[in-house]
C-alpha cells in the first residue's frame, strides 16, 4: 500500500525529473519477478532494481524493524499488520524494511538523503525537486 | 539518524550489487557514475 503511494508521488514529478535530465531508479526488496509484476500494477515509469538480501538497504542505513514499522501508537494495528505481514513478508519482500530516497551522481555525489522513519514517511517530492531544479 | 557523506557511503557500497528485473547483477554505484539519479528504496511490493 505504501509502496504504491510512494510510486504515485514519484510519477507526479517524473516529467520534471525528465526535463532536468535526472533518471529515476527504484530498488525493491523482493525478487525480479515480483518487481516486474509491481511495475505493471503500479504503473511505475523508471528503472527497477531488486535487492532481495537487503544489502543495499543496509548500506544506505535504512531503517528496519517491527517497532519502526508500526510505531508506538497502536498495538492493535500492530497485531493486524503482523498477521498480514508474515504472509506479505514471504511473498512480496520484507515487511519490516523501511525505504528512503537519495539524489546521487554524477559520480561521487549525494545531494539529498531521506530515510523513512515509519511506513508512509516518504521524502517530500517538492524538496526533491528543489534540489534538482 | 545523522546524514552520511558520500565518502562513507562509498565505502559501504563498495562492490555491492543489485539485480535488474531479469535477475542480472549490476554494481549499484554504476547506476549513478555517469548521470544524476533519484534512487528510491521502496518498502515491500504491496
Backbone of each chain as nested JSON, in Angstrom:
{
  "chains": [
    {"id": "A", "residues": [
      {"number": 1, "name": "UNK", "atoms": {"N": [0.825, -1.195, 0.0], "CA": [0.0, 0.0, 0.0], "C": [0.866, 1.254, 0.0]}},
      {"number": 2, "name": "UNK", "atoms": {"N": [1.879, 1.277, 0.899], "CA": [2.723, 2.465, 0.963], "C": [3.638, 2.565, -0.254]}},
      {"number": 3, "name": "UNK", "atoms": {"N": [4.034, 1.418, -0.774], "CA": [4.912, 1.453, -1.952], "C": [4.16, 2.017, -3.156]}},
      {"number": 4, "name": "UNK", "atoms": {"N": [2.896, 1.651, -3.306], "CA": [2.08, 2.201, -4.4], "C": [1.939, 3.714, -4.255]}},
      {"number": 5, "name": "UNK", "atoms": {"N": [1.698, 4.117, -3.006], "CA": [1.549, 5.544, -2.72], "C": [2.833, 6.289, -3.074]}},
      {"number": 6, "name": "UNK", "atoms": {"N": [3.957, 5.679, -2.712], "CA": [5.246, 6.302, -2.981], "C": [5.493, 6.426, -4.488]}},
      {"number": 7, "name": "UNK", "atoms": {"N": [5.147, 5.379, -5.223], "CA": [5.309, 5.41, -6.673], "C": [4.429, 6.499, -7.286]}},
      {"number": 8, "name": "UNK", "atoms": {"N": [3.199, 6.616, -6.812], "CA": [2.292, 7.634, -7.337], "C": [2.874, 9.03, -7.116]}},
      {"number": 9, "name": "UNK", "atoms": {"N": [3.457, 9.244, -5.943], "CA": [4.069, 10.539, -5.635], "C": [5.221, 10.835, -6.596]}},
      {"number": 10, "name": "UNK", "atoms": {"N": [5.979, 9.792, -6.913], "CA": [7.128, 9.98, -7.816], "C": [6.678, 10.223, -9.247]}},
      {"number": 11, "name": "UNK", "atoms": {"N": [5.6, 9.544, -9.644], "CA": [5.103, 9.744, -11.012], "C": [4.623, 11.181, -11.217]}},
      {"number": 12, "name": "UNK", "atoms": {"N": [4.192, 11.809, -10.107], "CA": [3.766, 13.217, -10.19], "C": [4.908, 14.153, -10.575]}},
      {"number": 13, "name": "UNK", "atoms": {"N": [6.133, 13.781, -10.216], "CA": [7.269, 14.668, -10.529], "C": [8.164, 14.114, -11.647]}},
      {"number": 14, "name": "UNK", "atoms": {"N": [7.724, 12.998, -12.25], "CA": [8.558, 12.332, -13.251], "C": [8.885, 13.239, -14.447]}},
      {"number": 15, "name": "UNK", "atoms": {"N": [7.891, 13.982, -14.926], "CA": [8.128, 14.876, -16.073], "C": [9.2, 15.912, -15.756]}},
      {"number": 16, "name": "UNK", "atoms": {"N": [9.141, 16.432, -14.531], "CA": [10.141, 17.435, -14.141], "C": [11.526, 16.82, -13.999]}},
      {"number": 17, "name": "UNK", "atoms": {"N": [11.576, 15.587, -13.533], "CA": [12.865, 14.886, -13.457], "C": [13.425, 14.676, -14.861]}},
      {"number": 18, "name": "UNK", "atoms": {"N": [12.57, 14.22, -15.758], "CA": [12.986, 14.007, -17.156], "C": [13.533, 15.292, -17.754]}},
      {"number": 19, "name": "UNK", "atoms": {"N": [12.787, 16.388, -17.533], "CA": [13.18, 17.677, -18.108], "C": [14.542, 18.128, -17.569]}},
      {"number": 20, "name": "UNK", "atoms": {"N": [14.83, 17.75, -16.317], "CA": [16.103, 18.132, -15.711], "C": [17.211, 17.117, -16.021]}},
      {"number": 21, "name": "UNK", "atoms": {"N": [16.868, 16.09, -16.774], "CA": [17.86, 15.075, -17.136], "C": [18.245, 14.166, -15.981]}},
      {"number": 22, "name": "UNK", "atoms": {"N": [17.309, 13.996, -15.064], "CA": [17.571, 13.138, -13.908], "C": [16.782, 11.836, -14.071]}},
      {"number": 23, "name": "UNK", "atoms": {"N": [17.473, 10.717, -13.952], "CA": [16.806, 9.422, -14.111], "C": [16.225, 8.955, -12.779]}},
      {"number": 24, "name": "UNK", "atoms": {"N": [15.17, 8.18, -12.879], "CA": [14.526, 7.65, -11.69], "C": [14.785, 6.149, -11.609]}},
      {"number": 25, "name": "UNK", "atoms": {"N": [15.371, 5.726, -10.5], "CA": [15.664, 4.306, -10.307], "C": [15.072, 3.87, -8.973]}},
      {"number": 26, "name": "UNK", "atoms": {"N": [14.272, 2.815, -8.994], "CA": [13.699, 2.289, -7.757], "C": [14.376, 0.98, -7.39]}},
      {"number": 27, "name": "UNK", "atoms": {"N": [14.489, 0.727, -6.105], "CA": [15.001, -0.54, -5.604], "C": [13.906, -1.15, -4.735]}},
      {"number": 28, "name": "UNK", "atoms": {"N": [13.604, -2.418, -4.98], "CA": [12.623, -3.117, -4.166], "C": [13.279, -4.264, -3.415]}},
      {"number": 29, "name": "UNK", "atoms": {"N": [12.566, -4.794, -2.414], "CA": [13.189, -5.824, -1.589], "C": [12.774, -7.244, -1.986]}},
      {"number": 30, "name": "UNK", "atoms": {"N": [11.999, -7.382, -3.047], "CA": [11.555, -8.722, -3.438], "C": [12.408, -9.347, -4.523]}},
      {"number": 31, "name": "UNK", "atoms": {"N": [11.805, -10.245, -5.291], "CA": [12.518, -10.93, -6.366], "C": [12.312, -10.169, -7.685]}},
      {"number": 32, "name": "UNK", "atoms": {"N": [13.148, -10.459, -8.699], "CA": [12.961, -9.827, -10.002], "C": [11.546, -10.025, -10.547]}},
      {"number": 33, "name": "UNK", "atoms": {"N": [10.979, -11.213, -10.342], "CA": [9.631, -11.486, -10.843], "C": [8.587, -10.611, -10.153]}},
      {"number": 34, "name": "UNK", "atoms": {"N": [8.698, -10.486, -8.836], "CA": [7.781, -9.618, -8.098], "C": [7.926, -8.173, -8.558]}},
      {"number": 35, "name": "UNK", "atoms": {"N": [9.16, -7.784, -8.849], "CA": [9.414, -6.412, -9.307], "C": [8.727, -6.164, -10.647]}},
      {"number": 36, "name": "UNK", "atoms": {"N": [8.795, -7.139, -11.551], "CA": [8.133, -6.975, -12.861], "C": [6.639, -6.809, -12.69]}},
      {"number": 37, "name": "UNK", "atoms": {"N": [6.047, -7.604, -11.818], "CA": [4.606, -7.502, -11.555], "C": [4.268, -6.158, -10.947]}},
      {"number": 38, "name": "UNK", "atoms": {"N": [5.119, -5.721, -10.025], "CA": [4.881, -4.45, -9.347], "C": [4.918, -3.285, -10.334]}},
      {"number": 39, "name": "UNK", "atoms": {"N": [5.869, -3.332, -11.255], "CA": [5.997, -2.265, -12.261], "C": [4.699, -2.167, -13.052]}},
      {"number": 40, "name": "UNK", "atoms": {"N": [4.156, -3.324, -13.427], "CA": [2.901, -3.344, -14.189], "C": [1.748, -2.771, -13.375]}},
      {"number": 41, "name": "UNK", "atoms": {"N": [1.612, -3.277, -12.141], "CA": [0.474, -2.892, -11.304], "C": [0.526, -1.425, -10.889]}},
      {"number": 42, "name": "UNK", "atoms": {"N": [1.729, -0.933, -10.622], "CA": [1.856, 0.418, -10.066], "C": [2.022, 1.471, -11.148]}},
      {"number": 43, "name": "UNK", "atoms": {"N": [2.224, 1.045, -12.388], "CA": [2.498, 1.967, -13.499], "C": [3.739, 2.81, -13.241]}},
      {"number": 44, "name": "UNK", "atoms": {"N": [4.71, 2.216, -12.606], "CA": [5.969, 2.912, -12.358], "C": [6.729, 3.096, -13.658]}},
      {"number": 45, "name": "UNK", "atoms": {"N": [7.111, 4.348, -13.941], "CA": [7.9, 4.632, -15.14], "C": [9.292, 5.046, -14.692]}},
      {"number": 46, "name": "UNK", "atoms": {"N": [10.179, 4.088, -14.767], "CA": [11.536, 4.345, -14.333], "C": [12.252, 3.016, -14.376]}},
      {"number": 47, "name": "UNK", "atoms": {"N": [13.472, 2.982, -13.89], "CA": [14.207, 1.717, -13.864], "C": [13.948, 1.037, -12.531]}},
      {"number": 48, "name": "UNK", "atoms": {"N": [13.829, -0.283, -12.58], "CA": [13.529, -1.022, -11.361], "C": [14.636, -2.031, -11.076]}},
      {"number": 49, "name": "UNK", "atoms": {"N": [15.137, -2.007, -9.868], "CA": [16.148, -2.96, -9.446], "C": [15.623, -3.685, -8.193]}},
      {"number": 50, "name": "UNK", "atoms": {"N": [16.219, -4.821, -7.886], "CA": [15.841, -5.503, -6.65], "C": [17.066, -5.832, -5.803]}},
      {"number": 51, "name": "UNK", "atoms": {"N": [16.801, -5.924, -4.519], "CA": [17.836, -6.192, -3.522], "C": [17.241, -7.157, -2.501]}},
      {"number": 52, "name": "UNK", "atoms": {"N": [17.026, -8.416, -2.913], "CA": [16.3, -9.356, -2.047], "C": [17.001, -9.589, -0.707]}},
      {"number": 53, "name": "UNK", "atoms": {"N": [18.308, -9.464, -0.666], "CA": [19.023, -9.698, 0.604], "C": [19.152, -8.417, 1.429]}},
      {"number": 54, "name": "UNK", "atoms": {"N": [18.589, -7.324, 0.918], "CA": [18.57, -6.049, 1.649], "C": [19.964, -5.494, 1.925]}},
      {"number": 55, "name": "UNK", "atoms": {"N": [20.928, -5.877, 1.103], "CA": [22.303, -5.401, 1.346], "C": [22.431, -3.908, 1.075]}},
      {"number": 56, "name": "UNK", "atoms": {"N": [21.767, -3.444, 0.001], "CA": [21.831, -2.01, -0.312], "C": [21.04, -1.207, 0.725]}},
      {"number": 57, "name": "UNK", "atoms": {"N": [19.898, -1.733, 1.146], "CA": [19.108, -1.056, 2.188], "C": [19.994, -0.832, 3.42]}},
      {"number": 58, "name": "UNK", "atoms": {"N": [20.744, -1.891, 3.761], "CA": [21.601, -1.817, 4.941], "C": [22.725, -0.812, 4.728]}},
      {"number": 59, "name": "UNK", "atoms": {"N": [23.345, -0.866, 3.542], "CA": [24.478, 0.019, 3.255], "C": [24.054, 1.494, 3.305]}},
      {"number": 60, "name": "UNK", "atoms": {"N": [22.829, 1.77, 2.89], "CA": [22.325, 3.151, 2.934], "C": [21.744, 3.502, 4.306]}},
      {"number": 61, "name": "UNK", "atoms": {"N": [21.891, 2.58, 5.249], "CA": [21.428, 2.765, 6.637], "C": [19.933, 3.046, 6.722]}},
      {"number": 62, "name": "UNK", "atoms": {"N": [19.182, 2.32, 5.939], "CA": [17.73, 2.467, 6.015], "C": [17.214, 1.686, 7.22]}},
      {"number": 63, "name": "UNK", "atoms": {"N": [16.112, 2.156, 7.735], "CA": [15.59, 1.632, 8.99], "C": [14.906, 0.287, 8.783]}},
      {"number": 64, "name": "UNK", "atoms": {"N": [15.149, -0.638, 9.681], "CA": [14.44, -1.902, 9.619], "C": [14.034, -2.309, 11.028]}},
      {"number": 65, "name": "UNK", "atoms": {"N": [12.793, -2.775, 11.167], "CA": [12.385, -3.265, 12.467], "C": [10.895, -3.198, 12.653]}},
      {"number": 66, "name": "UNK", "atoms": {"N": [10.379, -4.109, 13.419], "CA": [8.953, -4.191, 13.701], "C": [8.466, -2.915, 14.367]}},
      {"number": 67, "name": "UNK", "atoms": {"N": [9.208, -2.483, 15.365], "CA": [8.808, -1.301, 16.122], "C": [8.741, -0.079, 15.215]}},
      {"number": 68, "name": "UNK", "atoms": {"N": [9.771, 0.078, 14.355], "CA": [9.834, 1.213, 13.455], "C": [8.691, 1.176, 12.444]}},
      {"number": 69, "name": "UNK", "atoms": {"N": [8.325, -0.034, 12.041], "CA": [7.267, -0.156, 11.048], "C": [5.923, 0.248, 11.625]}},
      {"number": 70, "name": "UNK", "atoms": {"N": [5.662, -0.186, 12.827], "CA": [4.342, 0.035, 13.393], "C": [4.232, 1.349, 14.142]}},
      {"number": 71, "name": "UNK", "atoms": {"N": [5.316, 1.761, 14.734], "CA": [5.276, 2.955, 15.559], "C": [4.634, 2.617, 16.886]}},
      {"number": 72, "name": "UNK", "atoms": {"N": [4.742, 3.505, 17.828], "CA": [4.262, 3.188, 19.183], "C": [2.756, 3.368, 19.35]}},
      {"number": 73, "name": "UNK", "atoms": {"N": [2.084, 3.894, 18.319], "CA": [0.72, 4.37, 18.604], "C": [-0.347, 3.288, 18.772]}},
      {"number": 74, "name": "UNK", "atoms": {"N": [-0.223, 2.155, 18.142], "CA": [-1.315, 1.201, 18.266], "C": [-0.876, -0.256, 18.25]}},
      {"number": 75, "name": "UNK", "atoms": {"N": [-1.118, -0.905, 19.349], "CA": [-0.769, -2.323, 19.446], "C": [-1.725, -3.161, 18.599]}},
      {"number": 76, "name": "UNK", "atoms": {"N": [-2.979, -2.754, 18.611], "CA": [-3.987, -3.491, 17.854], "C": [-3.665, -3.478, 16.368]}},
      {"number": 77, "name": "UNK", "atoms": {"N": [-3.334, -2.303, 15.875], "CA": [-2.939, -2.168, 14.475], "C": [-1.723, -3.053, 14.2]}},
      {"number": 78, "name": "UNK", "atoms": {"N": [-0.855, -3.099, 15.177], "CA": [0.359, -3.903, 15.072], "C": [0.06, -5.378, 14.893]}},
      {"number": 79, "name": "UNK", "atoms": {"N": [-0.864, -5.866, 15.682], "CA": [-1.2, -7.287, 15.613], "C": [-1.806, -7.619, 14.241]}},
      {"number": 80, "name": "UNK", "atoms": {"N": [-2.678, -6.745, 13.791], "CA": [-3.309, -6.949, 12.484], "C": [-2.26, -6.945, 11.381]}},
      {"number": 81, "name": "UNK", "atoms": {"N": [-1.387, -5.959, 11.436], "CA": [-0.351, -5.84, 10.41], "C": [0.596, -7.028, 10.445]}},
      {"number": 82, "name": "UNK", "atoms": {"N": [0.827, -7.538, 11.66], "CA": [1.735, -8.654, 11.805], "C": [1.164, -9.892, 11.136]}},
      {"number": 83, "name": "UNK", "atoms": {"N": [-0.121, -10.14, 11.368], "CA": [-0.784, -11.294, 10.737], "C": [-0.683, -11.177, 9.223]}},
      {"number": 84, "name": "UNK", "atoms": {"N": [-1.021, -10.0, 8.748], "CA": [-0.946, -9.725, 7.322], "C": [0.511, -9.791, 6.857]}},
      {"number": 85, "name": "UNK", "atoms": {"N": [1.342, -9.226, 7.683], "CA": [2.748, -9.021, 7.329], "C": [3.504, -10.293, 7.085]}},
      {"number": 86, "name": "UNK", "atoms": {"N": [3.3, -11.302, 7.879], "CA": [4.081, -12.51, 7.677], "C": [3.741, -13.152, 6.339]}},
      {"number": 87, "name": "UNK", "atoms": {"N": [2.498, -13.028, 5.929], "CA": [2.143, -13.519, 4.59], "C": [2.846, -12.689, 3.524]}},
      {"number": 88, "name": "UNK", "atoms": {"N": [2.685, -11.374, 3.642], "CA": [3.299, -10.496, 2.661], "C": [4.814, -10.614, 2.674]}},
      {"number": 89, "name": "UNK", "atoms": {"N": [5.342, -10.78, 3.88], "CA": [6.79, -10.868, 4.043], "C": [7.39, -11.937, 3.168]}},
      {"number": 90, "name": "UNK", "atoms": {"N": [6.713, -13.056, 3.054], "CA": [7.251, -14.125, 2.221], "C": [7.018, -13.859, 0.741]}},
      {"number": 91, "name": "UNK", "atoms": {"N": [5.859, -13.297, 0.425], "CA": [5.508, -13.255, -0.982], "C": [5.946, -11.981, -1.692]}},
      {"number": 92, "name": "UNK", "atoms": {"N": [6.126, -10.892, -0.967], "CA": [6.317, -9.625, -1.656], "C": [7.504, -8.817, -1.164]}},
      {"number": 93, "name": "UNK", "atoms": {"N": [8.372, -9.401, -0.409], "CA": [9.5, -8.646, 0.107], "C": [9.426, -8.568, 1.618]}},
      {"number": 94, "name": "UNK", "atoms": {"N": [10.259, -7.737, 2.168], "CA": [10.442, -7.689, 3.608], "C": [9.557, -6.612, 4.219]}},
      {"number": 95, "name": "UNK", "atoms": {"N": [8.579, -7.014, 5.011], "CA": [7.608, -6.062, 5.54], "C": [8.229, -5.054, 6.496]}},
      {"number": 96, "name": "UNK", "atoms": {"N": [9.256, -5.458, 7.201], "CA": [9.792, -4.593, 8.271], "C": [10.829, -3.606, 7.762]}},
      {"number": 97, "name": "UNK", "atoms": {"N": [11.155, -3.722, 6.492], "CA": [12.167, -2.831, 5.936], "C": [11.541, -1.521, 5.478]}},
      {"number": 98, "name": "UNK", "atoms": {"N": [12.068, -0.415, 5.952], "CA": [11.619, 0.898, 5.51], "C": [12.409, 1.341, 4.29]}},
      {"number": 99, "name": "UNK", "atoms": {"N": [11.851, 2.306, 3.563], "CA": [12.509, 2.801, 2.369], "C": [13.21, 4.123, 2.603]}},
      {"number": 100, "name": "UNK", "atoms": {"N": [13.515, 4.774, 1.493], "CA": [14.173, 6.069, 1.562], "C": [14.389, 6.612, 0.169]}},
      {"number": 101, "name": "UNK", "atoms": {"N": [14.951, 7.799, 0.09], "CA": [15.163, 8.418, -1.22], "C": [16.463, 9.227, -1.203]}},
      {"number": 102, "name": "UNK", "atoms": {"N": [17.241, 9.057, -2.282], "CA": [18.547, 9.706, -2.369], "C": [18.722, 10.322, -3.749]}},
      {"number": 103, "name": "UNK", "atoms": {"N": [19.377, 11.479, -3.809], "CA": [19.779, 12.052, -5.093], "C": [21.283, 11.847, -5.206]}},
      {"number": 104, "name": "UNK", "atoms": {"N": [21.681, 11.124, -6.252], "CA": [23.078, 10.7, -6.389], "C": [23.639, 11.041, -7.763]}},
      {"number": 105, "name": "UNK", "atoms": {"N": [24.967, 11.268, -7.794], "CA": [25.687, 11.428, -9.038], "C": [25.533, 12.799, -9.666]}},
      {"number": 106, "name": "UNK", "atoms": {"N": [26.135, 13.01, -10.856], "CA": [27.008, 12.015, -11.495], "C": [28.312, 11.834, -10.714]}},
      {"number": 107, "name": "UNK", "atoms": {"N": [28.708, 10.593, -10.589], "CA": [29.927, 10.284, -9.844], "C": [29.69, 10.301, -8.343]}},
      {"number": 108, "name": "UNK", "atoms": {"N": [30.742, 10.649, -7.615], "CA": [30.726, 10.502, -6.153], "C": [30.038, 11.691, -5.474]}},
      {"number": 109, "name": "UNK", "atoms": {"N": [28.752, 11.803, -5.69], "CA": [27.983, 12.926, -5.145], "C": [26.665, 12.443, -4.566]}},
      {"number": 110, "name": "UNK", "atoms": {"N": [26.309, 12.992, -3.422], "CA": [24.991, 12.701, -2.846], "C": [24.426, 14.022, -2.337]}},
      {"number": 111, "name": "UNK", "atoms": {"N": [23.418, 14.529, -3.012], "CA": [22.889, 15.86, -2.696], "C": [21.646, 15.836, -1.825]}},
      {"number": 112, "name": "UNK", "atoms": {"N": [21.075, 14.66, -1.65], "CA": [19.843, 14.584, -0.868], "C": [19.736, 13.185, -0.284]}},
      {"number": 113, "name": "UNK", "atoms": {"N": [19.315, 13.114, 0.966], "CA": [19.093, 11.794, 1.573], "C": [17.913, 11.869, 2.522]}},
      {"number": 114, "name": "UNK", "atoms": {"N": [17.045, 10.927, 2.354], "CA": [15.88, 10.837, 3.229], "C": [15.652, 9.373, 3.58]}},
      {"number": 115, "name": "UNK", "atoms": {"N": [15.59, 9.096, 4.875], "CA": [15.303, 7.72, 5.322], "C": [13.942, 7.711, 5.995]}},
      {"number": 116, "name": "UNK", "atoms": {"N": [13.053, 6.915, 5.473], "CA": [11.713, 6.844, 6.069], "C": [11.822, 6.281, 7.482]}},
      {"number": 117, "name": "UNK", "atoms": {"N": [11.253, 7.01, 8.438], "CA": [11.313, 6.527, 9.817], "C": [10.255, 5.469, 10.087]}},
      {"number": 118, "name": "UNK", "atoms": {"N": [9.074, 5.689, 9.522], "CA": [7.989, 4.722, 9.655], "C": [7.34, 4.581, 8.288]}},
      {"number": 119, "name": "UNK", "atoms": {"N": [6.479, 3.583, 8.155], "CA": [5.802, 3.367, 6.884], "C": [5.034, 4.616, 6.487]}},
      {"number": 120, "name": "UNK", "atoms": {"N": [5.187, 5.025, 5.235], "CA": [4.443, 6.18, 4.747], "C": [5.178, 7.506, 4.925]}},
      {"number": 121, "name": "UNK", "atoms": {"N": [6.302, 7.479, 5.617], "CA": [7.073, 8.702, 5.871], "C": [8.023, 8.962, 4.698]}},
      {"number": 122, "name": "UNK", "atoms": {"N": [7.447, 9.317, 3.56], "CA": [8.246, 9.462, 2.342], "C": [8.893, 10.834, 2.249]}},
      {"number": 123, "name": "UNK", "atoms": {"N": [9.928, 10.924, 1.415], "CA": [10.547, 12.221, 1.147], "C": [9.523, 13.135, 0.488]}},
      {"number": 124, "name": "UNK", "atoms": {"N": [9.604, 14.414, 0.795], "CA": [8.701, 15.397, 0.203], "C": [9.106, 15.644, -1.258]}},
      {"number": 125, "name": "UNK", "atoms": {"N": [8.218, 15.323, -2.208], "CA": [8.572, 15.485, -3.623], "C": [9.011, 16.916, -3.95]}},
      {"number": 126, "name": "UNK", "atoms": {"N": [8.407, 17.901, -3.288], "CA": [8.775, 19.301, -3.533], "C": [10.218, 19.57, -3.105]}},
      {"number": 127, "name": "UNK", "atoms": {"N": [10.63, 18.955, -2.009], "CA": [12.003, 19.123, -1.529], "C": [12.989, 18.474, -2.494]}},
      {"number": 128, "name": "UNK", "atoms": {"N": [12.583, 17.345, -3.062], "CA": [13.442, 16.649, -4.04], "C": [13.611, 17.516, -5.281]}},
      {"number": 129, "name": "UNK", "atoms": {"N": [12.509, 18.088, -5.74], "CA": [12.571, 18.947, -6.934], "C": [13.444, 20.175, -6.69]}},
      {"number": 130, "name": "UNK", "atoms": {"N": [13.357, 20.706, -5.492], "CA": [14.139, 21.898, -5.151], "C": [15.641, 21.614, -5.292]}},
      {"number": 131, "name": "UNK", "atoms": {"N": [16.051, 20.427, -4.916], "CA": [17.462, 20.033, -5.015], "C": [17.875, 19.913, -6.482]}},
      {"number": 132, "name": "UNK", "atoms": {"N": [16.956, 19.415, -7.283], "CA": [17.285, 19.047, -8.658], "C": [17.208, 20.219, -9.632]}},
      {"number": 133, "name": "UNK", "atoms": {"N": [16.212, 21.065, -9.431], "CA": [15.984, 22.115, -10.434], "C": [16.878, 23.334, -10.2]}}
    ]},
    {"id": "B", "residues": [
      {"number": 1, "name": "UNK", "atoms": {"N": [18.919, 9.941, 12.994], "CA": [19.962, 9.431, 12.071], "C": [20.708, 10.612, 11.449]}},
      {"number": 2, "name": "UNK", "atoms": {"N": [21.996, 10.705, 11.673], "CA": [22.71, 11.825, 11.064], "C": [23.066, 11.511, 9.611]}},
      {"number": 3, "name": "UNK", "atoms": {"N": [23.107, 12.576, 8.789], "CA": [23.36, 12.331, 7.361], "C": [24.71, 11.66, 7.143]}},
      {"number": 4, "name": "UNK", "atoms": {"N": [24.784, 10.947, 6.066], "CA": [26.01, 10.23, 5.715], "C": [26.662, 11.027, 4.581]}},
      {"number": 5, "name": "UNK", "atoms": {"N": [27.985, 11.131, 4.58], "CA": [28.59, 11.79, 3.418], "C": [28.947, 10.738, 2.373]}},
      {"number": 6, "name": "UNK", "atoms": {"N": [29.287, 11.219, 1.181], "CA": [29.499, 10.258, 0.104], "C": [30.673, 9.332, 0.387]}},
      {"number": 7, "name": "UNK", "atoms": {"N": [31.674, 9.888, 1.082], "CA": [32.854, 9.069, 1.369], "C": [32.465, 7.814, 2.164]}},
      {"number": 8, "name": "UNK", "atoms": {"N": [31.642, 8.027, 3.173], "CA": [31.198, 6.89, 3.985], "C": [30.325, 5.942, 3.152]}},
      {"number": 9, "name": "UNK", "atoms": {"N": [29.404, 6.535, 2.395], "CA": [28.537, 5.704, 1.558], "C": [29.376, 4.871, 0.59]}},
      {"number": 10, "name": "UNK", "atoms": {"N": [30.344, 5.535, -0.038], "CA": [31.216, 4.848, -0.999], "C": [31.864, 3.602, -0.416]}},
      {"number": 11, "name": "UNK", "atoms": {"N": [32.312, 3.712, 0.819], "CA": [32.925, 2.557, 1.489], "C": [31.892, 1.463, 1.725]}},
      {"number": 12, "name": "UNK", "atoms": {"N": [30.702, 1.892, 2.142], "CA": [29.677, 0.915, 2.495], "C": [29.12, 0.167, 1.282]}},
      {"number": 13, "name": "UNK", "atoms": {"N": [29.182, 0.783, 0.114], "CA": [28.604, 0.132, -1.067], "C": [29.657, -0.396, -2.029]}},
      {"number": 14, "name": "UNK", "atoms": {"N": [30.905, -0.374, -1.6], "CA": [31.976, -0.851, -2.47], "C": [31.682, -2.273, -2.972]}},
      {"number": 15, "name": "UNK", "atoms": {"N": [31.629, -2.445, -4.266], "CA": [31.372, -3.74, -4.942], "C": [29.974, -4.307, -4.679]}},
      {"number": 16, "name": "UNK", "atoms": {"N": [29.1, -3.536, -4.078], "CA": [27.758, -4.034, -3.789], "C": [26.92, -4.063, -5.072]}},
      {"number": 17, "name": "UNK", "atoms": {"N": [26.19, -5.142, -5.254], "CA": [25.363, -5.256, -6.454], "C": [23.885, -5.373, -6.1]}},
      {"number": 18, "name": "UNK", "atoms": {"N": [23.063, -4.935, -7.057], "CA": [21.627, -5.203, -7.008], "C": [21.292, -5.934, -8.306]}},
      {"number": 19, "name": "UNK", "atoms": {"N": [20.066, -6.384, -8.453], "CA": [19.676, -7.102, -9.675], "C": [18.658, -6.301, -10.457]}},
      {"number": 20, "name": "UNK", "atoms": {"N": [18.705, -6.421, -11.779], "CA": [17.633, -5.809, -12.556], "C": [16.454, -6.784, -12.598]}},
      {"number": 21, "name": "UNK", "atoms": {"N": [15.384, -6.415, -13.297], "CA": [14.171, -7.245, -13.243], "C": [14.319, -8.553, -14.018]}},
      {"number": 22, "name": "UNK", "atoms": {"N": [15.45, -8.715, -14.687], "CA": [15.752, -10.004, -15.337], "C": [16.711, -10.836, -14.5]}},
      {"number": 23, "name": "UNK", "atoms": {"N": [17.094, -10.295, -13.36], "CA": [17.984, -11.037, -12.471], "C": [19.462, -10.794, -12.71]}},
      {"number": 24, "name": "UNK", "atoms": {"N": [19.774, -9.897, -13.615], "CA": [21.176, -9.606, -13.923], "C": [21.776, -8.688, -12.854]}},
      {"number": 25, "name": "UNK", "atoms": {"N": [22.969, -9.062, -12.358], "CA": [23.613, -8.277, -11.309], "C": [24.229, -7.003, -11.872]}},
      {"number": 26, "name": "UNK", "atoms": {"N": [24.017, -5.917, -11.154], "CA": [24.526, -4.614, -11.563], "C": [25.206, -3.971, -10.357]}},
      {"number": 27, "name": "UNK", "atoms": {"N": [26.417, -3.485, -10.549], "CA": [27.082, -2.801, -9.445], "C": [26.299, -1.515, -9.135]}},
      {"number": 28, "name": "UNK", "atoms": {"N": [25.915, -1.332, -7.89], "CA": [24.971, -0.248, -7.575], "C": [25.538, 1.128, -7.915]}},
      {"number": 29, "name": "UNK", "atoms": {"N": [26.812, 1.35, -7.667], "CA": [27.362, 2.692, -7.924], "C": [27.406, 3.017, -9.415]}},
      {"number": 30, "name": "UNK", "atoms": {"N": [27.336, 1.97, -10.259], "CA": [27.325, 2.22, -11.704], "C": [26.022, 2.894, -12.143]}},
      {"number": 31, "name": "UNK", "atoms": {"N": [25.003, 2.808, -11.304], "CA": [23.716, 3.423, -11.648], "C": [23.819, 4.941, -11.74]}},
      {"number": 32, "name": "UNK", "atoms": {"N": [24.751, 5.535, -10.969], "CA": [24.87, 7.0, -10.989], "C": [26.29, 7.478, -11.314]}},
      {"number": 33, "name": "UNK", "atoms": {"N": [27.139, 6.585, -11.83], "CA": [28.521, 7.006, -12.112], "C": [28.585, 8.041, -13.235]}},
      {"number": 34, "name": "UNK", "atoms": {"N": [27.66, 7.943, -14.186], "CA": [27.715, 8.822, -15.363], "C": [26.513, 9.759, -15.466]}},
      {"number": 35, "name": "UNK", "atoms": {"N": [25.66, 9.732, -14.477], "CA": [24.438, 10.538, -14.576], "C": [23.908, 10.824, -13.17]}},
      {"number": 36, "name": "UNK", "atoms": {"N": [22.951, 11.721, -13.139], "CA": [22.313, 12.033, -11.872], "C": [21.009, 11.248, -11.771]}},
      {"number": 37, "name": "UNK", "atoms": {"N": [20.773, 10.653, -10.616], "CA": [19.549, 9.863, -10.453], "C": [18.855, 10.175, -9.122]}},
      {"number": 38, "name": "UNK", "atoms": {"N": [17.562, 9.932, -9.12], "CA": [16.825, 9.814, -7.861], "C": [16.73, 8.314, -7.593]}},
      {"number": 39, "name": "UNK", "atoms": {"N": [17.315, 7.886, -6.495], "CA": [17.285, 6.476, -6.129], "C": [16.299, 6.314, -4.99]}},
      {"number": 40, "name": "UNK", "atoms": {"N": [15.249, 5.577, -5.273], "CA": [14.223, 5.426, -4.254], "C": [14.138, 3.976, -3.798]}},
      {"number": 41, "name": "UNK", "atoms": {"N": [14.253, 3.777, -2.515], "CA": [14.103, 2.438, -1.931], "C": [12.661, 2.287, -1.506]}},
      {"number": 42, "name": "UNK", "atoms": {"N": [12.008, 1.278, -2.075], "CA": [10.611, 1.024, -1.758], "C": [10.501, 0.109, -0.556]}},
      {"number": 43, "name": "UNK", "atoms": {"N": [9.367, 0.196, 0.105], "CA": [9.029, -0.863, 1.049], "C": [8.64, -2.072, 0.203]}},
      {"number": 44, "name": "UNK", "atoms": {"N": [8.21, -3.114, 0.833], "CA": [7.849, -4.317, 0.099], "C": [6.86, -3.994, -1.035]}},
      {"number": 45, "name": "UNK", "atoms": {"N": [6.821, -4.878, -2.0], "CA": [5.949, -4.656, -3.165], "C": [4.493, -4.861, -2.788]}},
      {"number": 46, "name": "UNK", "atoms": {"N": [3.845, -3.885, -2.264], "CA": [2.435, -4.043, -1.921], "C": [1.859, -2.69, -1.571]}}
    ]}
  ]
}
